[in-house]
Amino acid sequence: MSVALRVASRLGLFSRTFLLLTVLMTASLAAWLQAFRSMEVEPRAQQVAQQIVTVVNITRAALIHSAPRERRYLLLDLATNEGIQVYPHESTDETVPIPDREVLQRVAAEVVDRLGPETIVAWEVNHIPGLWVSFSIDDDDYWMVVERDRAERVPGVEWLGWGAAALLLSLLGAAVIVGFVNRPLSRLSRATQALSRGETPAPLPESGPEEIRRVNTNFNRMVEELDRAEADRALMLAGISHDLRTPLARLRLEIELSGLPESSREAIDEDVTQIDRTIGQFMEYARPSSSPDRNNNISELVRELIERERAHTETLGGTLTARIAPNLWAHVAGPDLQRAVSNLVENARRYGHPHDQPPNITITVQAQGQDLVVEVCDRGPGIKAEDVPRLLRPFTRGSDARTNAGGAGLGLAIVRRLLQRAGGTLTLHSRPGGGLIARITLPAAQKPPL
């Protein structure tokens, strides 16, 4: 029972509802058939008993009123045309009683009640099958035997056929009804999945039953509000960026012309750079991700990015090494993937090394089962396991060990946002020997035909 419940819990809404209706309809049909058979037993037993009694009485009357020389021809005619045979009743006859079946027992009881208590009803006499009924003419006893089918009609195949037809029609109707109910829910589920990936789903039809129409209308309105809020946020951040970067540029110019000591100018310039970097992170987070329109070669995209990032890393005295498996494909927008990996490399350059050592970064690209994995590894102080879920949220910064440089806490949130539309994920793991592994996982795709 528990196994069946676990299997049922893994089924979809359509399969689960259809299975439930199938079980209920099958049980209902079985109960209805049993009730119908129970109500049919008594009338059928009386009808069969009346037919047997009538045959016995007519046979007795025919034998009594026929001439002795004609009785042999009469018995032959009854056996040939009516399937009724008459035998002498001997005291040595071996009889088999009526089987313990409800219909047959009621038929036997009705026959005995109508013909008299001395009547014997047997299922078999002297190893000859049939429905045997005893009767007397004067002082002589006889057996009348008829075919068993007259007493026990077995409509099993017919009942099974009609029951199967009724069940099949019921299941077809159930499938139509469940599909009618499940179709709007499936459409809504696909729309919410698209919305969770950062896409704008097509408007749901605002028609049909009132409940479905109301849900679809509210969902469409919610999508419109989210799009409007997204556009307003991007516009607001663009305005803030423009309004802040203009005075920052003037501030830099004034610092250069101010005649301040070199150390003071460097300190102020570092603060201005940090403010500009924070603004850039805000804009990066607000920028919408690209929609993946085709499969891309992940190996080539990461290799192109490494050529650019390696030079910058080496100017800081660090190293950037890579191990890239060739010809790995995924359904992801190329710019989004490169932006995501670039943010992870920049995060490793800033925080992924001790203060007195240059950055040492390793990038690997490989296939794992049905997924592709891109890892950016450093040798920094790492991140505590309990801090990982919090750090993937926007505007969240880690411990002092990895925040020696300023920032808005958007780097990892930007990576996660860029991967969302392609069905990718970002996870953070401790690196053996010290450091952090930032792992991007993407569903693998087939190489497009040439």
C-alpha positions as CSV (number, residue, x, y, z in Angstrom):
1,M,0.0,0.0,0.0
2,S,2.8,2.4,0.9
3,V,4.6,1.6,-2.4
4,A,1.4,2.4,-4.3
5,L,1.0,5.7,-2.5
6,R,4.6,6.7,-3.2
7,V,4.2,5.9,-6.9
8,A,0.9,7.8,-7.0
9,S,2.6,10.8,-5.3
10,R,5.1,11.0,-8.2
11,L,2.5,11.1,-10.9
12,G,1.3,14.3,-12.5
13,L,-2.1,15.9,-11.8
14,F,-3.7,14.4,-15.0
15,S,-2.4,10.8,-14.3
16,R,-3.3,11.0,-10.6
17,T,-6.8,12.2,-11.2
18,F,-7.4,9.8,-14.1
19,L,-6.1,6.9,-11.9
20,L,-8.4,7.9,-9.1
21,L,-11.4,8.1,-11.4
22,T,-10.5,4.7,-12.9
23,V,-10.4,3.0,-9.5
24,L,-13.7,4.6,-8.4
25,M,-15.4,3.7,-11.6
26,T,-14.1,0.2,-11.6
27,A,-15.2,-0.3,-8.0
28,S,-18.6,1.3,-8.7
29,L,-19.2,-0.9,-11.8
30,A,-18.2,-4.1,-9.8
31,A,-20.6,-3.1,-7.0
32,W,-23.4,-2.4,-9.5
33,L,-22.9,-5.7,-11.2
34,Q,-23.0,-7.6,-7.9
35,A,-26.1,-5.8,-6.9
36,F,-27.8,-6.5,-10.2
37,R,-26.9,-10.2,-10.0
38,S,-28.3,-10.4,-6.5
39,M,-31.6,-8.9,-7.5
40,E,-31.8,-11.2,-10.5
41,V,-31.3,-14.5,-8.7
42,E,-34.8,-14.9,-7.2
43,P,-36.8,-14.1,-10.4
44,R,-34.5,-16.2,-12.5
45,A,-34.7,-19.2,-10.1
46,Q,-38.5,-19.0,-10.1
47,Q,-38.7,-18.8,-13.9
48,V,-36.4,-21.8,-14.4
49,A,-38.2,-23.8,-11.8
50,Q,-41.6,-23.1,-13.4
51,Q,-40.2,-24.2,-16.8
52,I,-38.9,-27.5,-15.3
53,V,-42.1,-28.2,-13.4
54,T,-44.1,-27.5,-16.6
55,V,-41.9,-29.9,-18.6
56,V,-42.3,-32.6,-15.9
57,N,-46.0,-32.2,-15.8
58,I,-46.5,-32.2,-19.5
59,T,-44.2,-35.2,-19.9
60,R,-46.1,-37.2,-17.2
61,A,-49.4,-36.3,-18.8
62,A,-48.2,-37.3,-22.3
63,L,-46.9,-40.6,-21.0
64,I,-50.1,-41.3,-19.0
65,H,-52.5,-40.6,-21.9
66,S,-50.5,-42.1,-24.7
67,A,-51.0,-45.7,-25.9
68,P,-48.3,-48.1,-24.6
69,R,-47.2,-48.9,-28.1
70,E,-46.7,-45.2,-28.8
71,R,-44.7,-44.3,-25.7
72,R,-41.4,-45.4,-27.2
73,Y,-41.9,-43.0,-30.2
74,L,-43.0,-40.2,-27.8
75,L,-39.9,-40.6,-25.7
76,L,-37.7,-40.6,-28.8
77,D,-39.4,-37.4,-30.1
78,L,-38.9,-35.7,-26.7
79,A,-35.2,-36.6,-26.7
80,T,-34.6,-35.6,-30.3
81,N,-36.6,-32.3,-30.5
82,E,-36.8,-31.0,-27.0
83,G,-33.7,-32.4,-25.4
84,I,-35.8,-34.2,-22.7
85,Q,-35.0,-37.7,-21.8
86,V,-36.9,-40.1,-19.5
87,Y,-35.3,-43.1,-17.7
88,P,-36.6,-45.6,-15.2
89,H,-35.8,-44.8,-11.6
90,E,-34.0,-47.7,-9.9
91,S,-33.1,-47.9,-6.3
92,T,-29.5,-48.6,-7.2
93,D,-29.0,-45.3,-9.1
94,E,-26.0,-43.3,-8.0
95,T,-26.9,-39.6,-7.7
96,V,-24.9,-36.4,-7.2
97,P,-26.7,-33.6,-5.4
98,I,-27.2,-30.1,-6.7
99,P,-24.0,-28.0,-6.4
100,D,-23.9,-25.4,-3.7
101,R,-24.7,-22.5,-6.0
102,E,-27.4,-19.9,-5.0
103,V,-29.4,-20.1,-8.3
104,L,-29.3,-23.9,-8.5
105,Q,-30.3,-24.4,-4.9
106,R,-33.2,-22.0,-5.3
107,V,-34.3,-23.8,-8.5
108,A,-34.2,-27.2,-6.7
109,A,-36.1,-25.9,-3.7
110,E,-38.8,-24.4,-6.0
111,V,-39.1,-27.7,-8.0
112,V,-39.5,-29.7,-4.8
113,D,-42.0,-27.3,-3.4
114,R,-44.2,-27.4,-6.5
115,L,-43.9,-31.2,-7.3
116,G,-44.1,-32.5,-3.8
117,P,-41.6,-33.4,-1.0
118,E,-41.0,-36.9,-2.5
119,T,-39.4,-35.3,-5.6
120,I,-35.6,-35.7,-6.0
121,V,-33.5,-33.2,-7.9
122,A,-30.0,-34.4,-8.8
123,W,-27.1,-32.9,-10.7
124,E,-25.9,-36.3,-12.0
125,V,-27.3,-39.9,-12.1
126,N,-25.1,-42.9,-12.9
127,H,-22.3,-40.5,-14.1
128,I,-24.6,-39.0,-16.7
129,P,-24.6,-35.2,-16.4
130,G,-27.8,-33.1,-16.5
131,L,-30.6,-31.8,-14.4
132,W,-32.5,-34.8,-13.1
133,V,-36.0,-34.6,-11.7
134,S,-37.9,-37.7,-10.4
135,F,-41.6,-38.2,-10.9
136,S,-44.1,-41.1,-10.6
137,I,-46.7,-42.6,-12.9
138,D,-49.0,-45.0,-10.9
139,D,-46.5,-47.1,-9.0
140,D,-43.6,-46.7,-11.4
141,D,-40.8,-44.1,-10.8
142,Y,-39.0,-42.3,-13.5
143,W,-36.2,-39.8,-14.1
144,M,-36.6,-36.8,-16.4
145,V,-33.3,-35.2,-17.4
146,V,-32.9,-31.9,-19.2
147,E,-29.8,-30.0,-20.2
148,R,-28.1,-28.1,-17.5
149,D,-28.1,-24.9,-19.5
150,R,-31.8,-24.6,-18.9
151,A,-31.2,-24.3,-15.2
152,E,-27.9,-22.4,-15.1
153,R,-27.3,-19.9,-17.8
154,V,-23.8,-18.6,-17.6
155,P,-23.7,-15.2,-19.3
156,G,-20.1,-14.6,-18.2
157,V,-18.7,-13.6,-21.6
158,E,-21.7,-11.4,-22.3
159,W,-21.6,-9.8,-18.9
160,L,-17.8,-9.3,-19.2
161,G,-18.3,-7.7,-22.7
162,W,-20.9,-5.3,-21.5
163,G,-19.0,-4.5,-18.4
164,A,-15.8,-3.9,-20.4
165,A,-17.7,-1.7,-22.8
166,A,-19.2,0.3,-20.0
167,L,-15.9,0.7,-18.2
168,L,-14.2,1.8,-21.5
169,L,-16.8,4.4,-22.2
170,S,-16.5,5.6,-18.6
171,L,-12.7,5.9,-18.8
172,L,-12.9,7.8,-22.1
173,G,-15.4,10.2,-20.5
174,A,-13.1,10.5,-17.5
175,A,-10.1,11.2,-19.7
176,V,-12.0,14.0,-21.5
177,I,-13.2,15.5,-18.2
178,V,-9.8,15.3,-16.6
179,G,-8.1,16.8,-19.7
180,F,-10.7,19.6,-19.7
181,V,-9.8,20.4,-16.1
182,N,-6.1,19.8,-16.4
183,R,-5.5,21.7,-19.6
184,P,-5.8,25.2,-18.1
185,L,-3.7,24.1,-15.1
186,S,-1.0,22.8,-17.4
187,R,-1.0,26.0,-19.4
188,L,-0.7,28.0,-16.1
189,S,2.1,25.7,-14.9
190,R,4.1,26.3,-18.2
191,A,3.6,30.0,-17.9
192,T,4.8,30.1,-14.3
193,Q,7.9,28.1,-15.3
194,A,8.6,30.6,-18.0
195,L,8.2,33.4,-15.6
196,S,10.5,31.8,-13.1
197,R,13.2,31.6,-15.8
198,G,12.9,35.4,-16.3
199,E,10.9,35.1,-19.6
200,T,7.7,36.9,-20.3
201,P,5.0,34.2,-21.0
202,A,2.3,34.6,-23.6
203,P,-1.0,35.9,-22.1
204,L,-3.3,33.1,-20.9
205,P,-6.7,32.9,-22.5
206,E,-9.3,34.8,-20.4
207,S,-12.2,32.4,-21.4
208,G,-13.8,29.3,-20.1
209,P,-15.3,28.6,-16.6
210,E,-15.4,31.6,-14.3
211,E,-12.8,30.2,-11.9
212,I,-10.3,29.5,-14.6
213,R,-11.0,32.8,-16.3
214,R,-10.5,34.7,-13.0
215,V,-7.1,32.9,-12.4
216,N,-5.9,33.6,-15.9
217,T,-6.9,37.2,-15.7
218,N,-5.1,37.8,-12.4
219,F,-2.0,36.0,-13.7
220,N,-1.9,38.1,-16.9
221,R,-2.3,41.3,-14.8
222,M,0.5,40.1,-12.5
223,V,2.8,39.5,-15.5
224,E,2.0,43.0,-16.8
225,E,2.8,44.5,-13.4
226,L,6.1,42.6,-13.1
227,D,7.1,43.7,-16.6
228,R,6.2,47.3,-15.7
229,A,8.1,47.1,-12.4
230,E,11.2,45.6,-14.2
231,A,11.1,48.4,-16.8
232,D,10.7,51.0,-14.1
233,R,13.6,49.5,-12.1
234,A,15.9,49.5,-15.1
235,L,15.0,53.1,-16.0
236,M,15.5,54.2,-12.4
237,L,18.9,52.6,-12.1
238,A,19.9,54.0,-15.5
239,G,18.9,57.4,-14.3
240,I,20.8,57.0,-11.0
241,S,23.9,55.7,-12.9
242,H,23.8,58.8,-15.2
243,D,23.2,61.3,-12.4
244,L,25.9,59.8,-10.2
245,R,28.6,59.1,-12.8
246,T,28.5,62.7,-14.1
247,P,29.5,64.3,-10.8
248,L,32.0,61.5,-10.2
249,A,33.8,62.4,-13.4
250,R,33.9,66.0,-12.3
251,L,35.1,65.0,-8.9
252,R,38.0,63.1,-10.5
253,L,39.0,66.1,-12.5
254,E,38.8,68.4,-9.5
255,I,41.0,65.9,-7.5
256,E,43.7,66.0,-10.2
257,L,43.6,69.8,-10.2
258,S,43.4,70.3,-6.5
259,G,47.1,70.0,-5.7
260,L,46.5,67.6,-2.9
261,P,49.3,65.3,-1.8
262,E,49.7,62.1,-3.9
263,S,48.6,59.8,-1.0
264,S,45.4,61.9,-0.5
265,R,44.6,61.9,-4.2
266,E,45.1,58.1,-4.4
267,A,42.8,57.5,-1.4
268,I,40.1,59.7,-2.8
269,D,40.4,58.2,-6.3
270,E,40.1,54.7,-4.7
271,D,36.9,55.8,-3.1
272,V,35.5,57.2,-6.3
273,T,36.5,54.0,-8.1
274,Q,34.7,52.0,-5.5
275,I,31.5,54.1,-5.9
276,D,31.7,53.7,-9.7
277,R,32.2,49.9,-9.4
278,T,29.1,49.7,-7.1
279,I,27.1,51.7,-9.7
280,G,28.3,49.3,-12.4
281,Q,27.1,46.3,-10.3
282,F,23.7,47.9,-9.9
283,M,23.5,48.3,-13.7
284,E,24.7,44.8,-14.3
285,Y,22.0,43.3,-12.0
286,A,19.3,45.4,-13.6
287,R,20.3,44.6,-17.1
288,P,17.9,41.9,-18.5
289,S,19.5,38.5,-19.4
290,S,19.5,37.4,-23.0
291,S,17.0,34.8,-24.3
292,P,18.8,31.6,-25.4
293,D,17.8,31.2,-29.0
294,R,20.1,28.3,-30.0
295,N,22.6,25.9,-28.7
296,N,26.1,27.2,-28.2
297,N,29.6,25.6,-27.9
298,I,30.4,26.2,-24.2
299,S,34.0,25.1,-24.7
300,E,34.7,27.8,-27.2
301,L,32.8,30.5,-25.3
302,V,34.8,29.9,-22.1
303,R,38.1,29.6,-24.1
304,E,37.5,33.0,-25.7
305,L,36.8,34.5,-22.3
306,I,39.9,33.0,-20.7
307,E,42.1,34.7,-23.3
308,R,40.8,38.1,-22.2
309,E,40.8,37.4,-18.5
310,R,44.3,35.8,-18.4
311,A,46.1,39.0,-19.4
312,H,44.3,41.0,-16.7
313,T,45.1,38.4,-14.1
314,E,48.8,38.3,-15.1
315,T,49.1,42.1,-14.7
316,L,48.1,41.6,-11.1
317,G,50.9,39.0,-10.7
318,G,48.5,36.0,-10.7
319,T,47.9,33.0,-12.8
320,L,44.8,31.7,-14.7
321,T,44.9,28.1,-15.9
322,A,42.2,26.2,-17.7
323,R,41.1,22.6,-18.4
324,I,38.4,22.6,-21.0
325,A,36.9,19.5,-22.6
326,P,36.1,20.1,-26.3
327,N,32.8,20.3,-28.1
328,L,30.4,20.7,-25.1
329,W,27.1,22.3,-26.1
330,A,24.3,23.9,-24.0
331,H,21.1,25.9,-24.7
332,V,22.3,29.2,-23.2
333,A,22.9,32.7,-24.5
334,G,26.6,33.2,-25.2
335,P,26.9,36.7,-23.7
336,D,25.1,35.6,-20.5
337,L,27.5,32.7,-19.9
338,Q,30.5,34.8,-20.5
339,R,29.2,37.5,-18.2
340,A,28.6,34.9,-15.5
341,V,32.0,33.3,-15.8
342,S,33.7,36.7,-15.9
343,N,32.0,37.8,-12.7
344,L,33.2,34.6,-11.0
345,V,36.7,35.2,-12.2
346,E,36.6,38.8,-11.0
347,N,35.3,37.6,-7.6
348,A,38.2,35.2,-7.4
349,R,40.7,37.9,-8.4
350,R,39.5,40.2,-5.6
351,Y,38.8,37.8,-2.8
352,G,40.2,34.4,-3.7
353,H,43.8,34.7,-2.5
354,P,45.7,35.6,0.8
355,H,46.6,39.3,1.2
356,D,50.3,38.7,0.7
357,Q,49.9,36.4,-2.4
358,P,48.7,36.9,-6.0
359,P,45.5,35.2,-7.2
360,N,45.8,31.6,-8.5
361,I,42.7,30.7,-10.5
362,T,41.7,27.5,-12.2
363,I,38.8,27.1,-14.7
364,T,37.5,23.7,-15.7
365,V,34.8,22.8,-18.2
366,Q,33.6,19.2,-18.3
367,A,30.5,17.0,-18.8
368,Q,28.9,15.2,-15.9
369,G,26.1,12.9,-16.9
370,Q,23.3,14.9,-18.6
371,D,24.9,18.2,-17.4
372,L,27.8,20.5,-18.3
373,V,29.8,21.9,-15.4
374,V,31.9,25.0,-15.4
375,E,34.0,25.5,-12.2
376,V,36.0,28.6,-11.2
377,C,38.4,27.6,-8.4
378,D,40.6,29.8,-6.2
379,R,42.9,29.5,-3.2
380,G,41.3,32.1,-1.0
381,P,39.9,31.8,2.5
382,G,36.7,30.3,1.2
383,I,33.2,30.7,2.6
384,K,31.5,29.0,5.5
385,A,28.9,26.4,4.4
386,E,26.2,28.0,6.4
387,D,26.8,31.3,4.6
388,V,26.4,29.9,1.1
389,P,22.5,30.3,0.8
390,R,22.7,33.8,2.1
391,L,25.5,34.9,-0.2
392,L,23.5,33.9,-3.3
393,R,20.8,36.5,-2.5
394,P,21.2,40.1,-3.8
395,F,22.9,42.8,-1.6
396,T,24.5,40.2,0.6
397,R,28.2,40.2,1.5
398,G,30.2,37.5,3.1
399,S,32.5,37.5,6.1
400,D,35.5,39.8,6.4
401,A,37.7,37.0,5.0
402,R,36.3,37.6,1.5
403,T,35.3,41.2,1.7
404,N,38.6,43.0,1.8
405,A,37.4,45.1,-1.1
406,G,34.2,47.0,-1.3
407,G,31.1,46.0,-3.3
408,A,27.4,46.0,-3.3
409,G,27.0,42.3,-2.8
410,L,25.5,41.7,-6.2
411,G,28.3,39.6,-7.9
412,L,26.9,36.2,-7.2
413,A,23.3,37.3,-7.5
414,I,24.1,38.6,-11.0
415,V,25.6,35.2,-12.0
416,R,22.6,33.3,-10.6
417,R,20.2,35.7,-12.5
418,L,22.1,35.2,-15.8
419,L,21.9,31.4,-15.5
420,Q,18.3,31.2,-14.5
421,R,16.7,31.6,-18.0
422,A,18.9,28.8,-19.4
423,G,17.9,26.4,-16.6
424,G,21.4,26.6,-15.0
425,T,22.4,26.8,-11.4
426,L,25.2,28.2,-9.3
427,T,26.5,26.4,-6.2
428,L,29.5,27.2,-4.0
429,H,31.7,24.5,-2.4
430,S,34.8,24.3,-0.3
431,R,37.9,23.4,-2.3
432,P,40.1,20.6,-0.9
433,G,43.4,22.2,0.3
434,G,41.7,25.5,0.9
435,G,39.8,27.9,-1.3
436,L,36.4,28.1,-3.0
437,I,34.8,26.3,-6.0
438,A,32.1,28.3,-7.8
439,R,30.2,25.7,-9.9
440,I,27.9,26.5,-12.8
441,T,25.7,23.6,-13.9
442,L,23.9,23.7,-17.3
443,P,21.7,21.0,-19.0
444,A,23.7,19.5,-21.9
445,A,22.4,19.9,-25.5
446,Q,23.1,18.3,-28.8
447,K,25.4,19.8,-31.3
448,P,23.3,21.5,-34.0
449,P,23.4,19.9,-37.4
450,L,25.7,21.5,-40.0
